[in-house]
Structure formats: C-alpha cells, structure tokens
C-alpha cells in the first residue's frame, strides 16, 4: 500500500460508496467543487487477490486551505475521509492521515481541522486530533469539530557547526 496525491476521480467512487451511498454515480459529491483541493489515496499495491483491481483506492480524503474558525494562522480543512469496508481497522485510514500531515508539514505546517462524524471521533483522537466545542448535527448525523497542530518541517532548527 502507498499513499499518494491523486486526481479526485480516482477516489470519487470510494468516497461516494462510503460516505454518500444514497447518491447515484452521476451525482456531484459535496466538496467536489473546491478548486484547490488536494486528494489523497491509499492505493492497494497487491495483485488483486482480494477482489480489487490491484491499484484501487482503499482509503481517501481531501484537504484544502481554509481558515480554522477557532484558531488563527495557516489552516487546512480535511474532508471526506473514507476507507473501504474490507480494509477498516488495518491502518489504511491512519496511513492516509499521516500522508496528509506530512504534506501539510512540508508546506509550512499550520492547523489541520475537520468536522468528524461522531462514530469517527475515536479514530481521529488516536491520531492526535483534539475535540473543539460541542457536538452538532450536520447532514442528519452527529459531528464534532476536531483539530491538530502540524509543525513546519522547513522551520527545523539548524544544527550547530
């Protein structure tokens, strides 16, 4: 498995099937209109023995620059984190999230924030995200705001000579 930046079309069906199964294949997914979104995919590098095509997206999300409503400074919003049902609990989601954090760190760091479905809060908490504020309902589902700081890798202190 590898985590890569990909075209949104490569993750669209996974995101639709996991997060918006009531939408048809032709419906627009919320967020697809964001022009500066960066899409990430965990790609299955096996030979397809598990019924996948051997290079299919088994995990996905996208991020884009958007100010965090409760923190100042540079920020990235994460949306539509999805993992194929057959691969949940195997580290796919954590790998995608680690890829996102590395991407942000390499570009100056800042705050990573999101609206997490309540059922996903434990996953995000295990991956160093913190809860902010009170529960709320979005798209008829309970959610929590979550965030984490991401250090700027390019600002690492220089070594003494």
Beta strands, then each sheet from edge to edge (+ up, - down):
strand 1: 2-6
strand 2: 38-43
strand 3: 57-65
strand 4: 75-83
strand 5: 110-117
strand 6: 130-138
strand 7: 141-150
sheet 1: 1+ 2- 3+ 4- 5- 7+ 6-
end
